[in-house]
Amino acid sequence: MKAGVDFIGVSVGAMIINKEGKVLLCKRSKHARNETECWEIPGGEVEFGEKLTDAIHREMKEELDIDITLTQQLPAADHIILSEGQHWVPTTFLAKLKGKKLPRIMETDKCDAIGWFSFNNPPAPLTVITKIDIEWYRKNMIAQ
């Protein structure tokens, strides 16, 4: 059985913001499980028995070889990809890099590129949940 397909999957994401106020996005490869070749906030599936915060720290180490500091938890969202028959419930965390180590692609089969982007000019196309998260950030953090 596959998470997100045979049952609702649970996932986490890290909206990592640098000192210039730009957000780190990753471009999903054509081999990713869904929304291929779209840009996204990095993250992944929560494993059975794993806390959300432990999952996002593990995912950032596995995917980008970085440590992060979590600063805020966004509300859970509905990440429904009708065209692919998938349903996820993700929780995204606002975060910043811990230390001076810069992100690098560790899972080349899942990620083709990474970059820092302005919230006002993100690359296209974006994943469904990344659109939701960026809109939340614009409304709740930038508008303040």
C-alpha positions in Angstrom: 0.0 0.0 0.0 1.2 3.5 -0.9 0.8 6.6 1.3 -1.1 9.3 -0.5 -2.7 6.9 -2.9 -4.1 3.9 -0.9 -4.6 6.1 2.2 -4.1 9.7 3.1 -0.4 10.5 3.5 1.1 12.7 6.1 4.0 14.9 5.2 6.2 17.8 6.4 7.9 20.7 4.7 10.4 23.4 5.7 9.9 26.9 4.3 13.5 27.9 4.8 14.0 31.7 4.6 17.5 33.3 4.3 18.7 36.6 5.6 17.7 38.3 2.3 14.1 37.2 2.9 14.2 34.6 0.0 12.8 31.1 0.3 14.6 27.9 -0.7 12.8 25.9 -3.3 13.7 22.5 -4.9 12.7 21.4 -8.4 11.2 17.9 -8.4 12.7 15.5 -10.9 10.8 13.5 -13.5 11.3 10.5 -11.1 9.5 12.1 -8.1 6.3 10.4 -6.9 4.1 13.3 -7.9 4.0 16.8 -9.3 7.1 16.1 -11.4 9.3 19.0 -12.6 7.5 21.4 -10.3 9.2 23.6 -7.7 8.5 23.0 -4.1 9.3 23.8 -0.5 11.5 20.8 0.5 10.1 18.1 2.8 8.8 14.5 2.7 6.7 11.8 4.2 6.3 11.3 8.0 7.3 7.7 9.0 5.1 5.7 11.4 5.8 6.7 15.0 7.8 9.7 14.0 7.1 13.2 15.4 6.5 16.0 12.8 9.6 17.9 14.1 11.8 14.8 13.9 10.6 14.1 10.4 11.4 17.5 9.0 14.9 17.5 10.6 15.5 14.0 9.1 14.2 15.1 5.7 16.4 18.2 5.5 19.5 16.1 6.4 18.6 13.4 3.9 17.6 15.7 1.0 19.9 18.8 1.4 22.5 17.8 4.1 21.5 20.8 6.3 20.4 21.4 9.8 17.6 23.9 10.4 16.1 25.8 13.3 12.3 25.8 13.3 10.7 29.1 14.0 6.9 28.5 13.5 4.5 25.8 12.5 1.9 26.6 9.8 -1.6 25.1 10.0 -2.0 21.7 8.4 -3.3 21.9 4.9 -5.1 19.8 2.2 -2.7 18.7 -0.6 -5.0 17.0 -3.0 -3.7 16.2 -6.4 -6.8 15.1 -8.3 -5.0 14.6 -11.6 -2.6 12.0 -9.9 -5.2 10.5 -7.5 -3.2 11.5 -4.4 -4.2 13.1 -1.1 -1.7 14.3 1.5 -2.0 16.3 4.7 1.2 18.3 5.1 2.4 20.5 7.9 4.9 23.1 6.9 7.4 24.8 9.3 9.0 28.2 8.9 12.8 27.6 9.4 16.2 29.1 8.9 19.6 27.5 8.3 21.5 26.5 11.4 25.2 27.2 11.0 27.0 28.1 7.8 26.5 24.9 5.7 24.7 25.6 2.5 22.1 23.2 1.1 23.1 20.7 -1.6 21.2 18.1 -3.5 21.6 14.7 -1.9 18.8 12.8 -3.7 19.6 13.4 -7.3 16.9 10.9 -8.4 14.2 13.2 -6.7 15.6 16.7 -7.1 17.0 18.4 -10.2 17.8 21.9 -8.9 17.6 24.1 -5.8 17.6 27.9 -5.5 16.6 30.9 -3.4 13.7 32.9 -4.7 11.7 36.0 -3.8 8.2 35.4 -2.5 7.0 37.9 -5.1 8.7 36.1 -8.0 8.8 32.3 -7.5 9.6 30.0 -10.3 6.9 28.1 -12.2 5.3 25.7 -12.0 4.9 25.3 -8.2 3.4 22.3 -6.4 -0.1 22.6 -5.0 1.1 22.8 -1.4 3.9 25.3 -2.2 1.3 27.6 -3.7 -0.8 27.3 -0.5 2.2 27.9 1.7 3.5 30.9 -0.2 0.1 32.4 -0.2 -0.2 31.8 3.6 3.2 33.5 4.1 2.3 36.5 2.0 -0.9 37.0 3.9 0.3 36.3 7.4 4.0 37.3 7.5 4.7 39.8 4.7 1.4 41.7 5.2 2.2 42.4 8.9 
